[in-house]
Each structure stands twice: as C-alpha cells, then as structure tokens.
Amino acid sequence: MIKYRLANREDNQQLIELTAASGMSGDTPIRIDRNPDFFKLLDLRGDTKVFVALDGEHIIGSLCVSLQHVYVDGNILPLQYIGDFKVAAAYRNKGIGLQLCNEMADYVISIGADLAFLNVSKGNTKPISFFKNRPNVPDFDNIGTFHIHQFVGRRKNIFHSEYRIESSIADDKIVSFLNTHYGKYELGPVITNEKLYDTEVFIIREKNTIIAAMCLSDTMHVKQNVLTSVNLKMKYLLKVLNACSNLFGISKMPLLNEPVRMMYIKYLAVNFPERQLVKLLINYARNIVYQKSYSFASIGLHEKDPLNKYLPGGIRITFNSVGMLLSIKDNKQLINQVKQGIPFEDYSLV
C-alpha cells in the first residue's frame, strides 16, 4: 500500500537517489542532481514542504512547495513555488503523481494560499496534466517562455573607457537598487541581504550613484545540472568547441552525464536598457567563468524581457522553459496582470 507524508532530513539520501533517477524530459533532456544535501536548495527557495510517496519505507515520489514573496503590479504578494515533482519509473501511471498533487493542493488551500507557480521544460507537458481539471481549483495559465541563455566562458580582459565594474559587498543601497528594478517585473523577487549571501556582487556607478548591478551565484554545492541527451547537431557543436577551446580562449564544454559547471547571473539590473552596460557585465561574468574553469555563465530571461535585445554576441546555447501560474482563488485580474507584464524567474533556484 502506498503511503504519503511530509519528508524530513532523514530522507535526504533517498530523495537524492530519486532525483538522480528522474530526469526532465522536453526539448533538451536534463537531470538536476542534489548532492550532497537535497534540502539545501529548498532552504534557498524559501520555507518548503516536501510531500513524499512511499512503498513500505522506500520513497518512490516527491513534490515540493516553497513560500516566496514576489512583486505583482508593484505590490508584495506570497507565491507558492512548486518543484521537484518526481515519481520513480516503476511506479508511474498508477495515480501516485495525482495523489501527490492532491496532498499538496489540500495543504495550500488549507493555509489560504492563492498564487502558485510551476516551471517546466519546454516540450514537457506531463507535469501540467497532473494539475488540470482539479475540483474547485482553476487550471494553470501559461505565462510565456523563459529563455535560459548559457554564455560560454571567454578569456578576455574587460575594459571600458567610461564605465568601471566594481566588486562590492551587498548593502542596503544595493538591495534597494535591485528591489527598485525587480519591483517593475511580475513575480520579481523581493530581495534581501540574506538572498545575496554567497553571491558575488558587481556594480557600476556614475557620479557615485549605482546605475547597474549584477549578482553571480555558484550553486554547484547545492545542485548539479546533468545533460542526459543531445541531438546530433548539439553533440557535434560541443565536440568542435572543446577541440578549439584553447585556440579561441573559451571554456571547455560539458560531457554527457557529467555535471555542467556553470555560474548563474542571478540578478542583472540596469537603470536604463543600455546595450553597453548589459554587454559589459555579461562579458565580465564570462571572463570570471573562464578563469574559474567553468563552462557557462547562465541567465534566464522571459521572452518579453527587453534585456534579450541587449545581450552580447558570441557563443551561447539557449534552453527554453515555460512558466505556469495559478490563482487558487480564481483571481483572473491578478493572472492577467502578470501575463500583461514581464515575468521573472530566478533560475539559480530551479
């Protein structure tokens, strides 16, 4: 008989093993490992409940929901972030995923939650089907595609005649600057000093005023993205890039079934969408990635984000995911506000 309960820290190893056995299908299949602590990434996401399904004492399914605080129309609202939806291969198509959704739905309804967000790889519709046609709960709305750009690390001294990039410690001025920027996004994160802990912060000033900021995050200690399959074109591209890496001063590319070494551009904010500022900061990140022997500097942007137009040229690989948003209380005005604006998602926490 299958049982359901909330997970605890003693379930760590079983959850790591379930994650390693459960990849994400879609246009670009990947697996996100969570060595050595499954719960550490959840701690970064926010206050989290982990629902698990068990066959005897063996965990065969999981589903997590994390409380975050985000901007919607400039107001701060709670958001339930849904993730880590997994069922072991031998137990699929037996209603276990559906029951995990029921357990989670009962919980979020009981606490009076409203907004819930789900992120899926583009082309992977399976998770969405578990959340459709639920009694007394509306369906998720598609809020558009996010482009996750992976910029190849590049050896280059970054210099600009007018602007200078400074390494900085997170302080109230930087937090305020970032919140002013992301408060204009829909689902933009409410940023605190704690959220910038363990990130590298870089700023650009003009007349002692911050006009741009970038936060780089290394999450290899909490999650490892593993490429499980590529098409022939991508396989050939990765092989060519590795063969030419020393000649062109670019990072080594990942191998199949090995962790992809990357750093996330967690936040990138500019006072005005000036191409040279965006390009300068991203190229600076690419140089750091190269110096640290990582493969990519990664940034996730919604398809409507104007920053997409100001990205630097050069070699990059782009993956796509789809944002799904739900108002449990069927607040259509709230959903439409998000869809009409520019949504944001922090891919360092996915």
Secondary structure as GFF3:
##gff-version 3
##sequence-region A 1 350
A	DSSP	beta_strand	2	6	.	.	.	ID=ss1
A	DSSP	three_ten_helix	9	11	.	.	.	ID=ss2
A	DSSP	alpha_helix	12	20	.	.	.	ID=ss3
A	DSSP	beta_strand	30	33	.	.	.	ID=ss4
A	DSSP	alpha_helix	38	45	.	.	.	ID=ss5
A	DSSP	beta_strand	47	55	.	.	.	ID=ss6
A	DSSP	beta_strand	58	72	.	.	.	ID=ss7
A	DSSP	beta_strand	75	87	.	.	.	ID=ss8
A	DSSP	three_ten_helix	89	91	.	.	.	ID=ss9
A	DSSP	alpha_helix	96	110	.	.	.	ID=ss10
A	DSSP	beta_strand	115	121	.	.	.	ID=ss11
A	DSSP	alpha_helix	126	129	.	.	.	ID=ss12
A	DSSP	beta_strand	141	152	.	.	.	ID=ss13
A	DSSP	beta_strand	165	168	.	.	.	ID=ss14
A	DSSP	alpha_helix	172	182	.	.	.	ID=ss15
A	DSSP	beta_strand	188	189	.	.	.	ID=ss16
A	DSSP	three_ten_helix	194	196	.	.	.	ID=ss17
A	DSSP	beta_strand	199	206	.	.	.	ID=ss18
A	DSSP	beta_strand	209	217	.	.	.	ID=ss19
A	DSSP	beta_strand	224	227	.	.	.	ID=ss20
A	DSSP	alpha_helix	232	248	.	.	.	ID=ss21
A	DSSP	beta_strand	262	270	.	.	.	ID=ss22
A	DSSP	alpha_helix	275	291	.	.	.	ID=ss23
A	DSSP	beta_strand	296	302	.	.	.	ID=ss24
A	DSSP	three_ten_helix	306	310	.	.	.	ID=ss25
A	DSSP	beta_strand	316	327	.	.	.	ID=ss26
A	DSSP	alpha_helix	332	340	.	.	.	ID=ss27
###
